[in-house]
């Protein structure tokens, strides 16, 4: 392999939050907790368990406190709560079960207004404040830059804009910066270029990537990102996911598909593929439909596996 590929990478399981947030069918709290437990059993050690947002805007996340209250007690697992503002951060910190606050900054004003009711610059300021709140409470904070590769409303996004946002958020004490392809418009060349630029700018902070598979390029973009120096990948069991405020945002890259690709390429993920595939089938039963992830519907290879 060429590029900056390492022998192992970290994965963040986002199915309990991003995977479910756009689903119209109400998912029981018990099923969310079962999904979290299954992810842990499969080897996941960082999980985005819920988001602390207005339940009127995202009804699926109305049970955030209930989910947190029943989380398995694990010293080896980092529980992440997504928050958009100070109120959300206060709620997350009050649970005493959230280890890390995940903030969101948006590259364009139109999407930022739709997503969290503020300008793009305002979302950067909010992310910085959330990270500072996390640090003051003895937790950690990170941020994802949404629509890093394109906006559903304003189209192309300048790489320099993403770079400036990453630098501003890193200065607040973030432990990592995530680049999100919220609507699945990225291509591998763009991904490699932007990840490399952000990685160099914020070093030694790590870069995390978050890809949606809207146009079938998710796995290729994961590969390009790792070659450019990203060290952490968000993924969702079954390939579920989407954003209520981003038209055309389809599912995330499927955890089991990413694991299959990377492990066969010699890059360790620490996750058990068979357990992930079994969880895909279980979750399909909960959702009452076949899930988008591909590996769960193909014969095992090699067959002995």
GIQUIBEL-V329284 format. One record per pair of residues at least 24 apart in sequence whose ideal C-beta (glycine too) atoms are under 10 Angstrom apart, sorted by the first residue. I is the first residue (numbers start at 1). J is the second residue. If there is no record, write none. Layout:
BEGIN
I J
I J
END
This chain:
BEGIN
1 223
1 226
1 227
1 265
1 266
1 267
2 227
3 192
3 196
3 223
3 224
3 226
3 227
3 228
3 229
4 192
4 195
4 196
4 199
4 225
4 226
4 227
4 228
4 229
4 230
4 231
5 223
5 226
5 227
5 228
5 229
5 262
5 265
5 266
5 267
6 226
6 229
6 230
6 231
6 267
6 268
7 266
7 267
7 268
8 231
8 262
8 266
8 267
8 268
8 269
8 270
9 208
9 222
9 225
9 226
9 230
9 231
9 232
9 233
9 258
9 262
9 267
9 268
9 269
9 270
10 45
10 46
10 176
10 206
10 208
10 230
10 231
10 232
10 233
10 269
10 270
11 39
11 43
11 44
11 45
11 46
11 47
11 208
11 232
11 233
11 234
11 235
11 255
11 258
11 259
11 262
11 269
11 270
11 271
12 44
12 45
12 46
12 47
12 48
12 78
12 80
12 100
12 102
12 142
12 176
12 178
12 208
12 209
12 210
12 232
12 233
12 234
12 235
12 236
12 255
13 38
13 39
13 40
13 42
13 43
13 44
13 45
13 46
13 47
13 48
13 49
13 80
13 234
13 235
13 236
13 237
13 255
13 271
13 276
13 279
14 39
14 46
14 47
14 48
14 49
14 80
14 82
14 102
14 210
14 234
14 235
14 236
14 237
14 240
14 241
14 252
14 253
14 255
15 39
15 44
15 47
15 48
15 49
15 234
15 235
15 236
15 237
15 238
15 239
15 240
15 241
15 251
15 252
15 254
15 255
15 279
15 280
15 283
15 291
16 47
16 48
16 49
16 50
16 51
16 61
16 67
16 79
16 80
16 236
16 237
16 240
17 47
17 48
17 49
17 50
17 51
17 53
17 58
17 60
17 61
17 64
17 67
17 80
17 81
17 82
17 102
17 236
17 241
18 48
18 51
18 82
18 144
18 180
18 210
18 212
18 234
18 235
18 236
18 240
18 241
18 242
18 243
18 249
18 251
18 252
19 48
19 60
19 235
19 236
19 237
19 238
19 239
19 240
19 241
19 242
19 251
19 252
19 254
19 255
19 283
19 287
19 291
20 50
20 51
20 58
20 60
20 61
20 236
20 240
20 241
20 242
20 283
20 286
20 287
21 50
21 51
21 53
21 58
21 59
21 60
21 61
21 82
21 240
21 241
21 242
21 243
21 244
22 58
22 60
22 240
22 241
22 242
22 243
22 244
22 245
22 246
22 249
22 250
22 251
23 59
23 60
23 240
23 241
23 242
23 287
24 59
24 60
25 60
25 286
25 287
25 288
25 289
26 59
26 60
26 62
26 63
27 60
27 63
27 283
27 286
27 287
28 63
28 286
29 62
29 63
29 64
29 66
29 67
29 69
29 70
30 66
30 67
30 70
31 282
31 283
31 285
31 286
31 287
32 60
32 61
32 63
32 64
32 66
32 67
32 70
32 286
33 63
33 66
33 67
33 69
33 70
33 71
33 72
34 279
34 282
34 283
34 286
35 237
35 238
35 240
35 279
35 282
35 283
35 286
36 67
36 70
36 71
36 72
36 77
36 79
37 70
37 71
37 72
37 74
37 279
38 237
38 275
38 276
38 278
38 279
38 280
38 282
38 283
39 77
39 237
39 255
39 271
39 275
39 276
39 279
40 71
40 72
40 74
40 76
40 77
41 72
41 272
41 275
41 276
41 278
41 279
42 237
42 255
42 256
42 259
42 270
42 271
42 272
42 273
42 274
42 275
42 276
42 277
42 278
42 279
43 259
43 269
43 270
43 271
43 272
43 273
43 275
43 276
44 77
44 78
44 235
44 237
44 255
44 269
44 270
44 271
44 272
44 275
44 276
45 74
45 76
45 77
45 78
45 270
45 271
46 77
46 78
46 79
46 80
46 99
46 100
46 208
46 232
46 234
47 71
47 74
47 77
47 78
47 79
47 80
47 99
48 78
48 79
48 80
48 81
48 82
48 100
48 102
48 144
48 210
48 234
48 236
49 77
49 78
49 79
49 80
49 81
49 82
49 92
49 95
49 97
49 98
49 99
50 79
50 80
50 81
50 82
50 92
50 95
50 98
51 80
51 81
51 82
51 83
51 84
51 88
51 91
51 92
51 102
51 104
52 81
52 82
52 83
52 84
52 85
52 87
52 88
52 89
52 90
52 91
52 92
52 93
52 94
52 95
52 98
52 101
53 82
53 83
53 84
53 85
53 87
53 88
53 91
53 115
53 116
53 244
54 84
54 85
54 87
54 88
54 116
54 117
57 84
57 115
57 116
57 117
57 244
57 245
58 82
58 243
58 244
58 245
59 244
60 244
64 88
64 91
64 92
64 95
64 98
65 91
65 92
65 94
65 95
65 97
66 95
67 95
67 97
68 92
68 94
68 95
68 96
68 97
68 98
69 95
69 96
69 97
70 97
71 95
71 97
71 98
72 97
73 97
78 139
78 140
80 140
80 141
80 142
81 134
81 139
82 144
83 126
83 127
83 130
83 133
83 134
83 141
84 115
84 116
84 117
84 118
84 123
84 126
84 127
84 130
85 116
85 117
85 118
85 122
85 123
85 126
85 127
85 129
85 130
86 126
86 129
86 130
86 133
88 116
88 126
88 130
89 126
89 129
89 130
89 131
89 132
89 133
89 134
89 137
89 139
89 141
90 133
90 137
92 130
92 133
92 134
92 137
92 139
93 133
93 134
93 136
93 137
93 138
93 139
94 137
96 137
96 139
98 134
98 137
98 139
99 134
99 138
99 139
99 140
100 134
100 139
100 140
100 141
100 142
100 175
100 176
101 127
101 130
101 131
101 133
101 134
101 135
101 137
101 139
101 140
101 141
101 142
101 143
101 174
102 127
102 130
102 131
102 134
102 140
102 141
102 142
102 143
102 144
102 176
102 178
102 208
103 127
103 128
103 129
103 130
103 131
103 133
103 134
103 141
103 142
103 143
103 144
103 145
103 169
103 172
103 174
103 178
104 130
104 143
104 144
104 145
104 146
104 178
104 180
104 182
105 130
105 143
105 144
105 145
105 146
105 147
105 148
105 162
105 165
105 166
105 168
105 169
105 177
105 178
105 180
106 144
106 145
106 146
106 147
106 148
106 151
106 157
106 165
106 180
106 182
106 245
106 246
107 145
107 146
107 147
107 148
107 149
107 150
107 151
107 154
107 157
107 158
107 161
107 162
107 164
107 165
107 179
107 180
107 182
108 146
108 147
108 150
108 151
108 152
108 153
108 154
108 155
108 157
108 161
109 151
109 153
109 154
110 147
110 151
110 152
110 153
110 154
111 146
111 147
111 151
111 152
111 153
111 154
111 157
111 182
111 183
111 243
111 245
111 246
112 146
112 147
112 151
112 153
112 245
113 153
113 245
114 152
114 153
114 243
114 244
114 245
114 246
114 247
115 146
115 147
115 182
115 243
115 244
115 245
115 246
116 146
116 245
120 145
120 146
120 147
120 151
120 154
120 157
120 161
120 165
121 165
121 168
123 165
123 169
124 164
124 165
124 166
124 168
124 169
124 172
125 168
125 169
125 172
127 165
127 168
127 169
127 172
127 174
127 177
128 168
128 169
128 170
128 171
128 172
128 173
128 174
129 172
130 169
130 172
130 174
131 169
131 170
131 171
131 172
131 173
131 174
131 175
132 172
132 173
132 174
134 172
134 173
134 174
134 175
135 172
135 173
135 174
135 175
136 173
139 175
140 173
140 174
140 175
140 176
141 169
141 172
141 173
141 174
141 175
141 176
142 169
142 173
142 174
142 175
142 176
142 177
142 178
142 205
142 206
142 208
142 232
143 168
143 169
143 170
143 172
143 174
143 175
143 176
143 177
143 178
143 208
144 169
144 176
144 177
144 178
144 179
144 180
144 182
144 208
144 209
144 210
144 234
145 169
145 177
145 178
145 179
145 180
145 182
145 194
145 198
145 210
146 178
146 179
146 180
146 181
146 182
146 183
146 210
146 243
146 245
146 246
146 249
147 179
147 180
147 181
147 182
147 183
147 185
147 243
147 246
147 249
148 177
148 178
148 179
148 180
148 181
148 182
148 186
148 190
148 191
148 194
148 195
148 198
148 209
148 210
149 179
149 180
149 181
149 182
149 183
149 184
149 185
149 186
149 187
149 190
149 191
149 194
149 211
149 212
149 221
150 181
150 182
150 183
150 184
150 185
150 186
150 187
150 190
151 182
151 183
151 185
151 246
152 182
152 183
152 185
152 243
152 245
152 246
152 247
152 248
152 249
153 183
153 245
153 246
153 247
155 185
156 185
156 190
157 185
157 194
159 190
159 193
159 194
159 197
159 198
160 197
162 194
162 197
162 198
162 201
163 194
163 197
163 198
163 200
163 201
163 202
164 201
165 198
166 194
166 197
166 198
166 199
166 201
166 202
166 205
166 207
167 198
167 201
167 202
169 202
169 205
170 198
170 201
170 202
170 203
170 205
171 202
173 205
174 202
174 205
175 205
175 206
175 208
176 202
176 205
176 206
176 207
176 208
176 230
176 231
176 232
177 201
177 202
177 205
177 206
177 207
177 208
178 206
178 207
178 208
178 209
178 210
178 230
178 232
178 233
178 234
179 207
179 208
179 209
179 210
179 211
179 225
179 230
180 208
180 209
180 210
180 211
180 212
180 234
180 243
180 249
180 252
181 209
181 210
181 211
181 212
181 213
181 214
181 215
181 217
181 218
181 221
181 225
181 249
181 252
181 253
182 210
182 211
182 212
182 214
182 242
182 243
182 245
182 246
182 248
182 249
183 212
183 214
183 215
183 242
183 243
183 246
183 247
183 248
183 249
183 250
184 211
184 212
184 213
184 214
184 215
184 216
184 217
184 218
184 221
184 241
184 242
184 246
184 248
184 249
184 250
184 251
184 252
184 253
185 212
185 214
185 215
185 217
185 248
186 211
186 212
186 214
186 215
186 217
186 218
186 220
186 221
186 224
186 225
187 215
187 217
187 220
187 221
187 224
188 217
188 219
188 220
188 221
188 222
188 223
188 224
188 225
188 227
188 228
189 221
189 224
190 221
190 224
191 217
191 220
191 221
191 222
191 223
191 224
191 225
191 226
191 227
191 228
191 230
192 221
192 223
192 224
192 225
192 226
192 227
192 228
192 229
192 230
193 224
193 228
194 224
194 225
194 228
195 221
195 224
195 225
195 226
195 227
195 228
195 229
195 230
196 224
196 225
196 227
196 228
196 229
196 230
197 228
198 228
198 229
198 230
199 225
199 228
199 229
199 230
199 231
200 228
200 229
203 229
206 230
206 231
206 232
207 231
207 232
208 232
208 233
208 234
209 233
209 234
209 235
209 253
210 234
210 235
210 236
210 241
210 252
210 253
211 235
211 241
211 252
211 253
211 258
212 236
212 239
212 241
212 242
212 243
212 246
212 248
212 249
212 250
212 251
212 252
212 253
213 239
213 241
213 250
213 251
213 252
213 253
213 254
213 257
213 292
213 293
213 294
214 241
214 242
214 246
214 248
214 249
214 250
214 251
214 252
215 248
215 250
216 250
217 253
218 250
218 251
218 252
218 253
218 254
218 257
218 258
218 292
219 253
219 254
219 257
219 258
219 260
219 261
219 262
219 294
220 261
221 253
222 253
222 257
222 258
222 261
222 262
223 258
223 261
223 262
223 265
223 267
226 262
226 265
226 267
233 258
233 259
233 262
233 269
234 258
235 259
235 269
235 271
235 276
235 293
236 283
236 291
236 292
236 293
237 275
237 276
237 277
237 279
237 280
237 282
237 283
237 291
237 293
237 296
238 276
238 277
238 279
238 280
238 281
238 282
238 283
238 284
238 286
238 287
238 289
238 290
238 291
238 292
238 293
238 296
239 280
239 291
239 292
239 293
239 294
239 295
239 296
240 280
240 283
240 284
240 287
240 291
240 292
240 293
241 292
250 292
251 291
251 292
251 293
252 292
252 293
253 292
253 293
254 280
254 291
254 292
254 293
254 294
254 295
254 296
255 279
255 280
255 293
255 295
256 280
256 291
256 293
256 294
256 295
256 296
257 292
257 293
257 294
257 295
257 296
257 298
258 293
258 295
259 295
260 293
260 294
260 295
260 296
260 298
260 300
260 301
261 295
264 301
273 300
273 305
274 300
274 305
END
